[in-house]
């Protein structure tokens, strides 16, 4: 049975040979990790980098992508890589270990709870690394606000969706369409939570797939349509498209870096491909 547009960036969900009926949706953790490494190489080639990762498949996927982005020639830029468990009460020790490694650049992966704790601790100890967090834990509502927005200024992550807290989209047709949808069908929903943009956009991908399938909703035909997509969704970042093929089960393969300015994640630079 087709399991389409799973809400994960785990690379294995695009393994069409071993899992031909399963497809993720968002950029993979490896694509995202690689994007940060590529940006660091281009802008800070002498950086000393520490990575703090969630000690599970997702965190290791991020770490692998980051290492791939650095490449063997620059592997020695990574001076520390420490993990944490989702049962840990804090990541304070991992932050201190990373600082003591001599790193001047930090990449942290995790869900909002842990990224929030990490951003707050880095600020509280007065450490000022070039700081990246994974997009999985970057929601303003669930990560930045709990950390304290003033403690997150300058932190970077990546985006492939338009952030509803970014005022540059206030008059954007796609944003206004989403806003009307939220007010009608989910009036109690948090308009600052990027997860509500995510759900809306992934649902649009499924709708497009089913429309293309027409009256033939057999499993085979649905997979045939899901693996032949080329869509520009209204809430994707400019320059980003949904594209798939029978040998490409990764719908989104581009990200754009964003930086928190105290109020919102502000995009900068060009789209980076995986």
C-alpha positions as CSV (number, residue, x, y, z in Angstrom):
1,X,0.0,0.0,0.0
2,X,1.4,3.5,-0.9
3,X,2.7,5.4,2.1
4,X,3.1,8.8,0.6
5,X,4.7,12.1,1.8
6,X,5.7,10.8,5.2
7,X,6.6,13.7,7.6
8,X,10.2,12.9,7.9
9,X,13.6,13.8,6.4
10,X,15.1,10.4,7.0
11,X,17.0,9.4,4.0
12,X,15.8,5.8,4.1
13,X,12.3,6.9,3.1
14,X,13.5,7.8,-0.3
15,X,15.1,4.3,-0.9
16,X,13.0,3.4,-3.8
17,X,14.7,0.0,-4.3
18,X,14.1,-1.4,-0.8
19,X,10.9,0.6,-0.1
20,X,9.2,1.1,-3.4
21,X,5.8,2.0,-1.8
22,X,7.1,4.6,0.6
23,X,8.0,8.2,0.0
24,X,9.0,11.1,2.3
25,X,8.3,14.8,1.5
26,X,10.6,17.3,3.0
27,X,14.3,17.7,2.2
28,X,16.3,14.8,3.7
29,X,18.4,15.4,6.8
30,X,21.5,14.6,4.7
31,X,20.6,17.3,2.2
32,X,20.1,19.8,5.0
33,X,23.3,18.9,6.8
34,X,25.2,19.1,3.6
35,X,23.8,22.6,2.9
36,X,25.1,24.0,6.2
37,X,28.6,22.5,5.5
38,X,28.7,24.0,2.0
39,X,27.7,27.4,3.3
40,X,30.4,27.2,6.0
41,X,33.1,26.2,3.5
42,X,32.1,29.1,1.2
43,X,31.9,31.8,4.0
44,X,34.2,30.6,6.8
45,X,36.8,28.2,5.4
46,X,38.9,28.2,8.5
47,X,36.1,27.4,10.9
48,X,36.4,25.0,13.8
49,X,33.1,23.2,13.9
50,X,31.2,21.3,16.7
51,X,28.1,19.2,16.0
52,X,25.6,18.3,18.7
53,X,23.2,15.6,17.4
54,X,20.2,13.7,18.6
55,X,21.6,10.2,19.1
56,X,19.2,8.3,16.8
57,X,18.8,7.7,13.1
58,X,17.7,11.3,12.4
59,X,20.6,12.9,14.2
60,X,23.1,10.5,12.6
61,X,21.6,11.2,9.2
62,X,22.2,14.9,9.8
63,X,25.8,14.3,10.9
64,X,26.5,12.1,7.8
65,X,25.1,14.8,5.5
66,X,27.2,17.4,7.2
67,X,30.4,15.3,6.9
68,X,29.5,14.7,3.2
69,X,29.2,18.4,2.7
70,X,32.6,19.1,4.2
71,X,34.2,16.3,2.2
72,X,37.4,14.4,3.0
73,X,39.6,17.4,2.2
74,X,37.9,19.4,5.0
75,X,37.1,16.7,7.5
76,X,39.5,18.1,10.1
77,X,37.3,21.3,10.4
78,X,35.0,19.1,12.5
79,X,36.6,19.3,16.0
80,X,33.8,17.9,18.1
81,X,30.7,15.7,17.6
82,X,28.7,14.8,20.6
83,X,25.3,13.2,20.9
84,X,22.4,13.4,23.4
85,X,19.4,11.2,24.2
86,X,15.9,12.4,23.9
87,X,15.4,11.3,27.5
88,X,18.2,13.7,28.7
89,X,16.9,16.5,30.9
90,X,19.2,19.1,29.3
91,X,22.0,19.5,26.7
92,X,24.1,21.7,29.0
93,X,27.0,19.3,29.2
94,X,27.1,18.9,25.4
95,X,27.1,22.7,24.9
96,X,30.0,23.1,27.4
97,X,31.9,20.2,25.7
98,X,31.5,21.8,22.3
99,X,32.6,25.2,23.6
100,X,35.7,23.7,25.3
101,X,36.7,22.0,22.0
102,X,37.7,25.3,20.7
103,X,34.9,25.4,18.1
104,X,33.8,28.8,16.8
105,X,30.9,27.3,14.8
106,X,28.1,25.1,16.1
107,X,25.5,22.9,14.3
108,X,22.8,21.4,16.6
109,X,20.1,18.9,15.5
110,X,16.9,18.1,17.2
111,X,13.3,18.7,17.9
112,X,12.1,22.1,19.2
113,X,12.6,21.3,22.8
114,X,16.3,20.5,22.5
115,X,17.1,23.2,20.1
116,X,15.4,25.7,22.4
117,X,17.5,24.4,25.3
118,X,20.6,24.6,23.2
119,X,20.1,28.2,22.0
120,X,19.2,29.3,25.5
121,X,22.4,27.7,27.0
122,X,24.7,29.1,24.4
123,X,23.4,32.5,25.1
124,X,23.5,32.1,28.9
125,X,27.2,31.1,28.9
126,X,28.2,34.0,26.7
127,X,29.4,31.8,23.9
128,X,29.1,33.4,20.4
129,X,29.7,30.7,17.8
130,X,28.4,30.9,14.2
131,X,25.3,28.9,15.1
132,X,23.1,26.6,13.0
133,X,20.1,24.6,14.2
134,X,18.2,21.9,12.2
135,X,14.9,22.9,10.6
136,X,13.2,20.2,12.5
137,X,13.4,22.3,15.7
138,X,13.2,25.8,14.3
139,X,9.6,26.8,14.7
140,X,9.2,30.2,16.2
141,X,6.3,29.1,18.3
142,X,7.8,25.9,19.7
143,X,11.6,26.5,19.7
144,X,12.4,30.3,19.5
145,X,9.8,31.5,21.9
146,X,10.6,29.0,24.6
147,X,14.3,29.8,24.3
148,X,13.7,33.5,24.3
149,X,13.7,35.3,21.0
150,X,16.5,37.7,22.2
151,X,18.7,34.7,22.8
152,X,18.3,33.4,19.2
153,X,19.3,36.5,17.2
154,X,21.8,35.5,14.5
155,X,21.0,31.8,14.7
156,X,20.7,30.2,11.3
157,X,18.7,27.3,9.9
158,X,17.3,26.4,6.5
159,X,13.9,26.8,5.0
160,X,12.0,25.3,2.1
161,X,8.6,26.8,3.2
162,X,7.5,30.4,3.7
163,X,7.6,31.2,7.4
164,X,4.2,32.7,8.5
165,X,6.1,34.9,11.0
166,X,8.1,36.6,8.2
167,X,6.5,39.9,7.3
168,X,7.8,39.8,3.7
169,X,5.1,37.3,2.9
170,X,2.3,39.5,4.4
171,X,0.9,40.3,0.9
172,X,2.0,37.0,-0.8
173,X,-0.9,35.3,-2.6
174,X,0.1,31.8,-1.2
175,X,0.3,33.1,2.4
176,X,-3.1,34.9,2.1
177,X,-4.6,31.7,0.7
178,X,-3.2,29.7,3.6
179,X,-4.4,32.3,6.1
180,X,-8.0,32.2,4.8
181,X,-7.9,28.4,5.0
182,X,-6.7,28.5,8.6
183,X,-9.4,31.0,9.6
184,X,-12.1,28.9,8.1
185,X,-11.0,25.4,9.0
186,X,-8.6,25.7,11.9
187,X,-9.5,29.0,13.7
188,X,-7.8,27.9,16.9
189,X,-4.5,27.0,15.0
190,X,-1.3,28.8,15.8
191,X,-0.6,31.2,12.9
192,X,3.1,31.4,14.0
193,X,3.7,27.6,13.9
194,X,5.4,26.5,10.7
195,X,4.0,23.0,11.2
196,X,0.7,24.3,10.1
197,X,2.3,25.5,6.8
198,X,4.0,22.1,6.5
199,X,0.7,20.1,6.9
200,X,-1.1,22.3,4.5
201,X,1.6,22.0,1.8
202,X,2.1,18.3,2.1
203,X,-1.6,17.9,1.8
204,X,-1.6,19.9,-1.4
205,X,1.0,17.5,-2.8
206,X,-1.2,14.6,-2.0
207,X,-4.2,16.3,-3.6
208,X,-2.2,17.0,-6.8
209,X,-1.2,13.3,-6.9
210,X,-4.8,12.1,-6.5
211,X,-6.1,14.6,-9.1
212,X,-3.6,13.3,-11.6
213,X,-4.6,9.7,-10.8
214,X,-8.2,10.6,-11.9
215,X,-10.7,7.8,-11.5
216,X,-8.0,5.1,-11.4
217,X,-7.1,5.0,-7.7
218,X,-5.4,1.7,-7.8
219,X,-2.2,1.4,-5.8
220,X,-0.1,1.1,-8.9
221,X,-1.5,4.2,-10.6
222,X,-1.2,6.3,-7.5
223,X,2.4,5.4,-7.2
224,X,2.9,6.1,-10.9
225,X,1.6,9.6,-10.4
226,X,3.5,10.2,-7.1
227,X,6.7,9.3,-8.9
228,X,6.1,11.8,-11.8
229,X,5.5,15.1,-10.0
230,X,6.7,18.6,-11.0
231,X,4.9,21.1,-8.8
232,X,5.4,24.7,-7.6
233,X,3.4,25.0,-4.4
234,X,2.3,28.4,-3.2
235,X,4.1,28.1,0.2
236,X,7.4,26.7,-1.0
237,X,10.4,29.1,-0.9
238,X,11.0,30.8,-4.3
239,X,13.1,28.5,-6.5
240,X,12.0,25.3,-4.8
241,X,9.8,22.7,-6.5
242,X,8.3,19.3,-5.8
243,X,9.9,16.9,-8.3
244,X,10.0,13.1,-8.3
245,X,10.6,10.3,-10.8
246,X,10.5,6.5,-10.6
247,X,14.2,6.6,-9.4
248,X,13.8,9.8,-7.3
249,X,11.7,9.5,-4.2
250,X,12.9,12.8,-2.7
251,X,10.2,15.4,-3.5
252,X,12.1,18.5,-2.2
253,X,15.8,18.7,-2.8
254,X,16.6,22.4,-2.3
255,X,16.8,24.6,0.8
256,X,17.4,28.3,1.5
257,X,19.3,29.5,4.6
258,X,17.5,31.8,7.0
259,X,18.7,33.9,9.9
260,X,16.6,34.9,13.0
261,X,16.5,38.7,13.4
262,X,14.7,38.8,16.7
263,X,11.2,38.5,15.2
264,X,11.3,36.1,12.3
265,X,13.5,33.8,10.1
266,X,14.8,36.0,7.3
267,X,16.0,34.3,4.1
268,X,19.3,35.2,2.6
269,X,21.5,33.9,-0.2
270,X,20.5,31.6,-3.0
271,X,18.7,28.3,-2.9
272,X,21.2,25.4,-2.2
273,X,20.6,22.1,-3.8
274,X,21.2,18.7,-2.3
